[in-house]
């Protein structure tokens, strides 16, 4: 067994796992099943294969379009993304696959896409097959269409993949995505068309080894160097779910942070300790560390240190979640209200929105519809300063769902119509489809029994 894994070693494990299924004939969808810490290296492997340095014969295409719960809209946006690959730009992207194929002499320079054909996924597949037929020497290869994994609070591809595999995909087209091993969300009924890849990786150890190499062993005795390593020890202790171990290692970390005599470093270390205990549901020390970090972060803010506000808002989010877990609703609401007010004074649009949004969510859980509605509206007003794309892909949609959900219950139709018109102006004509997803409903108005809001950093 290799006791000192490296990132390169883990990368080759990923490559070997792909080699295992590459030549299989039956599959149309490959799902990488991986831990959170392993997602990045799998993503980098696929990115490498989309470049000229890739070692496999198949040609990989990465689609950045995110699925927002509407399959028709998603397929149309995929088509538009494909079209964008052919647009002339002063500085072509390094991921310009089409340009690279032409430069390498694989694709005829005279090839031109045909955008007058049907759009959507059907048109996309038809055009990609026409592209493939114009490649020299690639008749036996596949086009692999990669869809990166969804981020937190995003819709997942499972439903769309099921719909797509029920149709007959051309054998030359294959789909790839990643699912989280600890929280599987992609289940496809057409099993004979699916392969799963489950590389046994040890990325935490590999990253630690790389950090040890780059951290400069000659400086291993300085408080800063020892603190860096101790932070990793604290985070690793979470996996063992041992409260005494995490408490002991957190205390060592705080002691080292104090040795640095850097107030910002101490606040950051207190935040790490609070988060570590929160993750293993050890709430008392988590709350104590968060309280201490908040006091010290406020002192930094008063001294004009920009790092103070960043740590303060993270600790406030954590403190609010801890109070919610203990059913101390009014205190939790006060925390999120204070967060929104301070974030506004610092020009932080997102956390102004989040403070009001979670406050509204907690009011809703308490059955207090009017303040829940008002806080949701304040969240929408704050979030309206985000770009439309950010609004469509963030927790802005959760605030919109709750405001509209409550508005239908307590507001007359003419007032509700004003809200609906505003949502259309902010989000787009498809606002109703975006907020009508069952996933959004579950996370906004059908919370888990513990009622613990997510902690966002």
Backbone torsions as a table, in degrees:
resi	resn	phi	psi	omega
1	UNK	NA	140.5	177.7
2	UNK	-83.4	112.1	-176.9
3	UNK	-84.8	-11.1	-179.9
4	UNK	-125.1	69.9	-178.6
5	UNK	-64.5	146.8	176.7
6	UNK	-115.7	165.7	177.7
7	UNK	-63.2	-38.7	178.2
8	UNK	-62.2	-40.8	179.1
9	UNK	-61.7	-43.2	179.7
10	UNK	-68.5	-35.7	177.5
11	UNK	-60.1	-41.9	179.8
12	UNK	-67.8	-30.2	174.1
13	UNK	-61.5	-42.8	178.3
14	UNK	-62.5	-44.3	-179.5
15	UNK	-62.2	-40.8	179.4
16	UNK	-65.3	-35.4	179.3
17	UNK	-66.4	-38.9	177.4
18	UNK	-67.4	-39.1	179.3
19	UNK	-59.3	-30.8	-179.4
20	UNK	-62.4	-35.2	-174.1
21	UNK	-109.0	-7.0	-172.9
22	UNK	-58.3	-42.7	-174.4
23	UNK	-87.6	-5.4	177.9
24	UNK	-64.5	144.1	-171.8
25	UNK	-94.6	-24.3	-162.0
26	UNK	-84.3	-18.8	-165.1
27	UNK	-93.9	151.6	175.1
28	UNK	-118.1	-19.0	-179.3
29	UNK	-132.5	128.5	173.6
30	UNK	-111.4	125.9	178.9
31	UNK	-115.7	114.3	172.0
32	UNK	-77.1	124.4	178.2
33	UNK	-107.3	111.7	-168.9
34	UNK	-143.7	158.9	173.3
35	UNK	-74.2	161.2	-178.4
36	UNK	-55.9	-38.5	-176.3
37	UNK	-73.6	-11.9	-176.3
38	UNK	-100.8	-9.1	-174.2
39	UNK	-60.0	-43.3	-171.6
40	UNK	-63.7	-41.3	-176.3
41	UNK	-72.2	-31.1	174.8
42	UNK	-67.3	-42.4	177.6
43	UNK	-60.5	-41.5	179.8
44	UNK	-67.2	-35.1	176.4
45	UNK	-60.8	-47.0	-179.1
46	UNK	-65.6	-38.8	177.1
47	UNK	-61.9	-40.6	178.6
48	UNK	-62.3	-40.9	-179.1
49	UNK	-68.6	-19.4	177.8
50	UNK	-82.0	-6.2	179.5
51	UNK	-103.6	172.9	-177.5
52	UNK	-64.6	-21.4	-177.5
53	UNK	-82.6	-2.1	178.2
54	UNK	-62.0	149.3	-174.5
55	UNK	-101.0	-14.3	-177.9
56	UNK	-93.8	157.6	-175.1
57	UNK	-74.6	-32.4	-177.4
58	UNK	-63.2	154.4	-179.5
59	UNK	-105.7	126.2	-174.1
60	UNK	-103.2	137.6	175.7
61	UNK	-125.5	128.8	-179.6
62	UNK	-100.3	125.8	176.4
63	UNK	-106.2	124.4	-178.9
64	UNK	-90.7	-10.1	179.8
65	UNK	-58.0	131.1	-179.9
66	UNK	-98.3	141.8	178.5
67	UNK	-79.3	126.1	-175.0
68	UNK	-114.7	19.4	176.0
69	UNK	97.4	-10.7	-179.2
70	UNK	-112.7	105.4	-174.6
71	UNK	-64.1	-36.0	-179.4
72	UNK	-65.8	-47.1	178.4
73	UNK	-62.5	-41.1	-179.5
74	UNK	-59.8	-46.7	-178.1
75	UNK	-66.9	-35.3	177.0
76	UNK	-66.9	-39.5	179.3
77	UNK	-70.4	-32.3	173.2
78	UNK	-61.2	-43.5	178.9
79	UNK	-61.2	-43.7	179.8
80	UNK	-66.2	-36.3	177.4
81	UNK	-65.0	-41.8	177.6
82	UNK	-60.1	-42.2	178.4
83	UNK	-60.2	-37.5	-176.5
84	UNK	-64.8	-21.4	179.6
85	UNK	-63.7	-23.3	-175.9
86	UNK	-97.0	-2.0	-178.9
87	UNK	-73.2	139.3	179.2
88	UNK	-77.9	129.6	177.7
89	UNK	-131.2	149.7	178.5
90	UNK	-59.5	-33.8	-179.3
91	UNK	-127.1	88.5	-177.5
92	UNK	-56.5	141.9	-179.8
93	UNK	-65.7	148.7	175.9
94	UNK	-65.1	-15.2	177.7
95	UNK	-99.6	23.3	178.3
96	UNK	-75.6	83.4	-175.0
97	UNK	-62.1	-42.0	-176.6
98	UNK	-64.0	-46.9	178.5
99	UNK	-60.9	-38.9	179.3
100	UNK	-64.4	-40.8	179.7
101	UNK	-63.5	-39.2	178.4
102	UNK	-69.0	-43.7	-179.4
103	UNK	-62.1	-33.1	-179.9
104	UNK	-81.8	-1.4	179.2
105	UNK	76.8	11.0	-179.8
106	UNK	-82.3	-36.8	-179.5
107	UNK	-110.2	134.3	-179.8
108	UNK	-58.6	132.8	178.2
109	UNK	-63.4	-15.9	179.3
110	UNK	-85.8	-6.3	-178.4
111	UNK	-65.6	131.5	176.7
112	UNK	-130.2	136.7	177.8
113	UNK	-68.4	156.9	177.9
114	UNK	-114.3	103.0	-175.5
115	UNK	-97.3	7.0	176.5
116	UNK	-87.4	-5.7	179.2
117	UNK	-76.2	176.0	-179.9
118	UNK	-57.2	141.4	178.4
119	UNK	-87.5	-161.9	179.9
120	UNK	74.2	-170.7	-175.1
121	UNK	-68.5	-34.2	178.1
122	UNK	-61.9	-46.8	178.0
123	UNK	-64.9	-37.9	179.1
124	UNK	-61.3	-48.9	-179.6
125	UNK	-62.7	-42.9	179.8
126	UNK	-59.8	-43.5	-178.9
127	UNK	-70.1	-37.6	179.9
128	UNK	-67.6	-35.9	176.0
129	UNK	-65.9	-38.6	177.3
130	UNK	-64.6	-40.0	175.3
131	UNK	-60.0	-44.8	-177.7
132	UNK	-63.0	-38.7	-179.4
133	UNK	-67.3	-16.5	179.4
134	UNK	-95.9	5.1	177.2
135	UNK	-89.1	140.2	-179.8
136	UNK	-87.3	119.7	172.9
137	UNK	82.7	15.1	-178.2
138	UNK	-120.1	29.0	-176.5
139	UNK	-62.7	-33.5	-174.5
140	UNK	-93.0	1.0	-177.3
141	UNK	-90.7	168.9	176.5
142	UNK	-110.4	154.0	165.8
143	UNK	-94.2	120.5	-179.1
144	UNK	-105.3	116.8	-177.3
145	UNK	-98.4	114.0	-174.3
146	UNK	-101.2	129.6	176.6
147	UNK	-116.3	108.4	-178.2
148	UNK	-57.9	158.4	-178.4
149	UNK	-67.5	150.7	179.2
150	UNK	-69.4	145.1	174.0
151	UNK	-84.1	175.9	-179.6
152	UNK	-58.0	140.8	177.9
153	UNK	66.7	15.8	175.5
154	UNK	-102.9	157.4	175.4
155	UNK	-72.9	147.9	-178.5
156	UNK	-102.3	159.3	-169.5
157	UNK	-82.2	-5.0	-171.6
158	UNK	-51.5	-47.8	-178.1
159	UNK	-62.5	-44.3	-178.1
160	UNK	-67.0	-39.1	178.7
161	UNK	-63.1	-39.9	176.6
162	UNK	-59.7	-47.0	179.3
163	UNK	-60.2	-42.2	-175.1
164	UNK	-69.1	-40.4	-177.9
165	UNK	-75.0	-15.6	174.6
166	UNK	-70.9	-22.7	173.9
167	UNK	-87.9	172.3	-178.1
168	UNK	-95.1	101.6	175.9
169	UNK	-74.8	139.7	174.6
170	UNK	-57.5	142.9	-176.5
171	UNK	-63.5	-20.4	-178.8
172	UNK	-82.8	-6.9	-179.2
173	UNK	-110.8	130.2	176.7
174	UNK	-129.4	148.8	-179.3
175	UNK	-111.3	146.9	-179.5
176	UNK	-136.8	139.1	171.2
177	UNK	-152.6	179.6	-178.7
178	UNK	-126.7	137.5	175.7
179	UNK	-122.1	151.2	-177.2
180	UNK	-84.3	121.8	-175.3
181	UNK	-59.5	-37.9	-175.7
182	UNK	-78.9	-11.6	-176.3
183	UNK	-151.4	66.5	-174.3
184	UNK	-60.0	133.5	178.8
185	UNK	-128.4	-13.6	-177.2
186	UNK	-104.4	108.4	178.1
187	UNK	-127.5	121.5	-176.5
188	UNK	-116.6	129.3	-175.0
189	UNK	-73.8	-24.7	-177.0
190	UNK	-85.1	70.1	-169.3
191	UNK	-58.9	-35.5	-175.9
192	UNK	-65.4	-15.4	179.9
193	UNK	-98.5	4.2	-172.0
194	UNK	-121.1	139.4	168.5
195	UNK	-123.3	145.6	176.2
196	UNK	-112.7	140.3	178.4
197	UNK	-114.6	125.0	-175.5
198	UNK	-131.3	70.7	179.2
199	UNK	-64.8	139.2	179.0
200	UNK	-90.9	94.1	-173.4
201	UNK	-105.1	159.8	176.8
202	UNK	-133.5	62.9	-172.8
203	UNK	-67.8	-33.2	-180.0
204	UNK	-60.9	-44.9	179.0
205	UNK	-66.8	-39.7	-179.6
206	UNK	-63.4	-43.3	179.9
207	UNK	-66.4	-41.3	177.9
208	UNK	-60.5	-41.7	179.4
209	UNK	-63.9	-41.2	179.3
210	UNK	-65.6	-39.4	178.6
211	UNK	-65.5	-37.3	177.9
212	UNK	-63.7	-38.7	179.2
213	UNK	-66.2	-44.7	-174.9
214	UNK	-85.0	-11.0	-175.3
215	UNK	-77.6	-10.4	178.1
216	UNK	81.1	89.1	-176.4
217	UNK	-63.8	-20.7	179.5
218	UNK	-68.6	-16.5	-178.5
219	UNK	-110.3	22.3	-171.9
220	UNK	-66.7	-15.7	-176.9
221	UNK	-93.9	-8.0	-179.2
222	UNK	-71.3	149.3	178.7
223	UNK	-57.6	-37.8	-178.9
224	UNK	-63.7	-43.7	-179.9
225	UNK	-66.6	-44.4	179.7
226	UNK	-66.6	-33.4	178.0
227	UNK	-66.0	-42.9	178.9
228	UNK	-56.2	-45.4	179.9
229	UNK	-69.0	-37.0	-177.8
230	UNK	-68.4	-34.1	176.2
231	UNK	-59.9	-41.5	177.8
232	UNK	-64.7	-37.9	177.9
233	UNK	-61.9	-42.8	178.8
234	UNK	-62.3	-46.5	-178.6
235	UNK	-65.7	-37.5	176.9
236	UNK	-65.0	-30.6	-178.7
237	UNK	-65.3	-23.8	179.2
238	UNK	-59.3	-39.7	-177.1
239	UNK	-62.8	-26.2	-179.3
240	UNK	-85.7	-12.3	175.7
241	UNK	51.5	44.5	180.0
242	UNK	-115.5	109.0	-174.8
243	UNK	-62.5	-41.6	-179.6
244	UNK	-64.4	-40.6	179.6
245	UNK	-64.3	-46.7	-179.8
246	UNK	-63.1	-39.6	179.0
247	UNK	-64.1	-43.5	-179.0
248	UNK	-64.0	-45.6	-178.1
249	UNK	-71.0	-32.6	177.3
250	UNK	-65.5	-40.0	178.6
251	UNK	-63.8	-39.9	175.7
252	UNK	-61.0	-42.2	-178.9
253	UNK	-63.4	-44.0	179.5
254	UNK	-63.7	-38.9	177.9
255	UNK	-61.9	-42.5	178.4
256	UNK	-66.9	-37.9	178.7
257	UNK	-61.9	-38.1	178.2
258	UNK	-67.0	-33.4	178.8
259	UNK	-63.8	-29.2	-179.0
260	UNK	-69.3	-19.9	-178.7
261	UNK	58.1	29.4	177.6
262	UNK	-112.7	111.1	-176.3
263	UNK	-58.4	-38.5	179.3
264	UNK	-64.7	-40.0	178.4
265	UNK	-63.5	-39.9	179.2
266	UNK	-65.0	-43.6	179.1
267	UNK	-62.3	-44.0	179.4
268	UNK	-61.7	-39.2	-179.9
269	UNK	-68.4	-38.3	175.4
270	UNK	-62.1	-38.3	177.7
271	UNK	-64.8	-43.0	177.7
272	UNK	-60.5	-43.2	179.8
273	UNK	-63.4	-43.1	179.4
274	UNK	-62.9	-44.4	180.0
275	UNK	-64.4	-40.2	-179.6
276	UNK	-60.6	-46.9	179.5
277	UNK	-68.6	-34.5	176.8
278	UNK	-61.5	-41.2	-177.5
279	UNK	-65.2	-27.3	178.8
280	UNK	-102.0	15.3	176.2
281	UNK	60.6	33.8	174.7
282	UNK	-101.2	82.9	-162.8
283	UNK	-75.6	-31.7	-175.8
284	UNK	-63.9	-53.5	176.9
285	UNK	-65.7	-31.4	177.4
286	UNK	-60.2	-44.1	-179.9
287	UNK	-67.9	-38.8	-179.9
288	UNK	-64.1	-45.4	178.3
289	UNK	-64.2	-39.7	179.7
290	UNK	-63.9	-42.4	179.3
291	UNK	-61.7	-44.9	-179.6
292	UNK	-64.6	-40.5	179.7
293	UNK	-64.5	-39.2	179.4
294	UNK	-62.3	-44.6	179.7
295	UNK	-61.2	-45.3	-177.9
296	UNK	-72.6	-33.3	178.0
297	UNK	-67.5	-38.0	176.9
298	UNK	-62.9	-36.7	177.3
299	UNK	-65.4	-39.6	177.2
300	UNK	-63.7	-42.8	178.7
301	UNK	-60.9	-41.6	179.5
302	UNK	-64.4	-26.2	178.1
303	UNK	-89.4	2.8	178.5
304	UNK	82.3	15.6	179.2
305	UNK	-82.3	118.3	-176.5
306	UNK	-62.8	-29.7	-179.1
307	UNK	-67.1	-22.1	-177.6
308	UNK	-61.2	-45.2	-177.7
309	UNK	-66.2	-40.9	-179.3
310	UNK	-59.1	-47.4	179.5
311	UNK	-68.1	-38.4	-178.1
312	UNK	-61.3	-47.3	-176.7
313	UNK	-67.2	-35.0	177.0
314	UNK	-64.9	-41.8	178.8
315	UNK	-67.5	-35.2	178.3
316	UNK	-66.7	-39.8	176.0
317	UNK	-60.8	-42.0	-179.9
318	UNK	-68.0	-42.7	179.5
319	UNK	-62.3	-42.7	178.1
320	UNK	-60.5	-41.1	179.0
321	UNK	-65.4	-39.7	179.0
322	UNK	-64.8	-42.1	178.5
323	UNK	-65.3	-37.7	178.0
324	UNK	-64.1	-40.1	179.7
325	UNK	-62.2	-29.5	179.0
326	UNK	-90.9	7.1	-179.2
327	UNK	64.9	20.8	175.9
328	UNK	-87.0	72.1	-167.7
329	UNK	-62.1	-48.4	-174.8
330	UNK	-65.0	-39.7	177.8
331	UNK	-65.8	-38.9	178.7
332	UNK	-64.7	-42.9	178.5
333	UNK	-60.7	-41.5	178.8
334	UNK	-61.5	-37.0	179.0
335	UNK	-64.4	-46.9	-178.0
336	UNK	-70.0	-32.9	175.2
337	UNK	-64.6	-42.6	178.2
338	UNK	-64.3	-37.7	177.1
339	UNK	-60.7	-46.7	-179.0
340	UNK	-61.9	-42.0	-178.1
341	UNK	-65.5	-46.0	-178.8
342	UNK	-68.5	-39.7	179.1
343	UNK	-61.6	-38.9	178.1
344	UNK	-62.3	-42.2	-179.6
345	UNK	-66.9	-22.5	178.1
346	UNK	-97.0	4.2	179.5
347	UNK	71.0	22.1	-179.8
348	UNK	-92.5	95.5	-174.4
349	UNK	-63.2	-46.2	-173.5
350	UNK	-61.8	-46.8	-177.8
351	UNK	-76.2	-21.8	169.2
352	UNK	-63.2	-46.0	177.3
353	UNK	-61.5	-46.6	-176.8
354	UNK	-63.6	-40.6	178.8
355	UNK	-59.0	-49.6	179.0
356	UNK	-66.3	-39.1	-177.1
357	UNK	-63.0	-48.4	-177.7
358	UNK	-70.7	-34.8	174.6
359	UNK	-58.8	-46.1	177.2
360	UNK	-61.7	-39.5	178.6
361	UNK	-61.4	-42.0	-180.0
362	UNK	-69.8	-38.8	174.1
363	UNK	-58.9	-41.0	178.9
364	UNK	-62.0	-43.3	179.4
365	UNK	-61.6	-27.8	178.5
366	UNK	-85.8	-1.9	179.4
367	UNK	80.1	14.3	-178.8
368	UNK	-97.6	87.0	-168.7
369	UNK	-67.8	-41.2	-175.2
370	UNK	-64.4	-52.3	177.0
371	UNK	-65.0	-30.4	176.8
372	UNK	-63.2	-42.2	178.6
373	UNK	-64.7	-44.5	-177.9
374	UNK	-64.4	-43.3	179.6
375	UNK	-66.2	-36.7	177.5
376	UNK	-63.8	-39.2	177.2
377	UNK	-64.9	-40.9	177.3
378	UNK	-62.6	-37.8	176.9
379	UNK	-63.1	-41.2	179.9
380	UNK	-65.7	-41.5	179.4
381	UNK	-61.6	-45.4	178.3
382	UNK	-63.1	-46.4	-178.2
383	UNK	-67.3	-19.3	-178.6
384	UNK	-66.4	-14.8	177.0
385	UNK	-83.5	-7.2	173.2
386	UNK	-74.9	163.5	173.8
387	UNK	-66.6	156.9	179.1
388	UNK	-58.2	-40.7	-179.5
389	UNK	-61.3	-40.3	177.3
390	UNK	-65.5	-40.4	178.4
391	UNK	-60.5	-40.3	-175.5
392	UNK	-74.9	-14.7	-174.4
393	UNK	-123.7	14.0	-175.7
394	UNK	-124.8	-173.9	178.6
395	UNK	-71.1	0.1	170.5
396	UNK	-54.0	-38.5	179.9
397	UNK	-65.4	-32.6	176.9
398	UNK	-65.7	-42.6	177.5
399	UNK	-64.2	-40.1	179.3
400	UNK	-64.1	-42.8	179.5
401	UNK	-61.3	-48.0	-176.3
402	UNK	-65.6	-42.4	179.4
403	UNK	-60.7	-45.0	-178.6
404	UNK	-70.6	-39.5	-180.0
405	UNK	-60.4	-46.5	179.8
406	UNK	-73.0	-39.1	180.0
407	UNK	-56.8	-37.4	178.3
408	UNK	-63.2	-25.4	-176.4
409	UNK	-90.6	-31.7	-169.4
410	UNK	-121.6	-6.3	-175.6
411	UNK	-114.6	146.7	174.9
412	UNK	-67.0	160.2	-173.4
413	UNK	-60.0	-36.2	-178.3
414	UNK	-67.4	-37.3	177.2
415	UNK	-70.1	-37.4	178.2
416	UNK	-65.1	-35.9	179.5
417	UNK	-63.3	-35.4	177.5
418	UNK	-62.0	-44.2	178.5
419	UNK	-63.0	-43.9	-178.6
420	UNK	-63.1	-41.8	178.0
421	UNK	-63.5	-38.2	179.7
422	UNK	-68.1	-40.0	177.5
423	UNK	-63.0	-38.5	177.4
424	UNK	-63.8	-39.3	179.2
425	UNK	-67.0	-40.2	-178.0
426	UNK	-76.7	-49.8	-168.8
427	UNK	-94.6	-36.7	-176.0
428	UNK	127.7	170.2	-175.9
429	UNK	-64.1	-21.5	-178.9
430	UNK	-93.8	21.3	-176.0
431	UNK	-56.4	-38.8	-176.6
432	UNK	-66.0	-40.3	177.5
433	UNK	-64.8	-38.7	-178.3
434	UNK	-64.5	-38.0	-175.5
435	UNK	-95.5	1.0	-176.7
436	UNK	-94.9	6.2	-179.5
437	UNK	-65.1	144.9	177.7
438	UNK	-66.5	-30.7	178.2
439	UNK	-63.1	-41.4	179.9
440	UNK	-67.1	-39.1	179.7
441	UNK	-62.7	-45.0	-178.4
442	UNK	-62.2	-42.6	-175.0
443	UNK	-79.4	-17.9	-175.4
444	UNK	-102.3	-44.5	-175.5
445	UNK	-119.7	-1.1	176.2
446	UNK	-128.9	68.3	-174.1
447	UNK	-72.4	163.4	173.1
448	UNK	-65.2	164.3	-175.5
449	UNK	-63.0	-27.3	-177.8
450	UNK	-78.8	-15.5	176.0
451	UNK	55.9	33.9	-176.7
452	UNK	-92.6	113.4	178.0
453	UNK	-63.1	151.3	177.9
454	UNK	-67.3	148.4	177.4
455	UNK	-99.0	113.3	-175.7
456	UNK	-107.5	134.9	-179.9
457	UNK	-122.1	NA	NA
